[in-house]
């Protein structure tokens, strides 16, 4: 919405963002109108975790399930790699998006540990041996 050519929403966002720069009178007037300062978002103090696949916990379970699904696919099909859209039904009744999982592992191969790369290589994923 604009008023006299001024974008009110943009103006309000600027006032909230730059609250500390406003003088006390301006802050008081805006507070009476129900305007509050914007929530301050601080930068992370520690770098983000780079690996999405781990050797313990949920990441390891997910990787194991992916290896199981890929092994089952290769045993049934006599080799090869599933297409990106392939979904494999596991013996426990769950479904695994094996094609997407393989594509993701290929993309993350530089962050996989040697045991994971070996498991993929053993299942015929030539890119894992590089």
C-alpha positions, 0 to 999 in steps of 0.5 A: 500500500502506498500513501503520498507515493511512500510504500507504507509496508516498506517504511514500516519494515525499515522502522522496525529493522532500524529501531535502535537508530530511532530517537526515543520520541520516535520509538514511543510514537511507534510503540503507541501505534503497536509497532515493535522492533524487528527480532534480531537474528544473530549469525551462527557462532559455529560453522554449519555442519557440512556432512548430511551423512554420518557414521552414527545415529539417524544418518547411519540408519538412513545410509544403511537403509539406502544400501539395503534398498540398492542391494535388493534392486540390483539382486532383482534386476541383475545389476544396474542403477535405478532411475531417479524416480525409482521407489523400492519396497523393502521387506519391512513394508516401507518404501525407499526412494532409491533412485533419489538416494543414489543421486544424492549419494553421488552428489555428496560423495566427497563428504562420505566416509571411506566405509560408505564409499566402499559399500557403494562401490561394492554395489557397482557404483563406479563413481564411489571408487573414484 
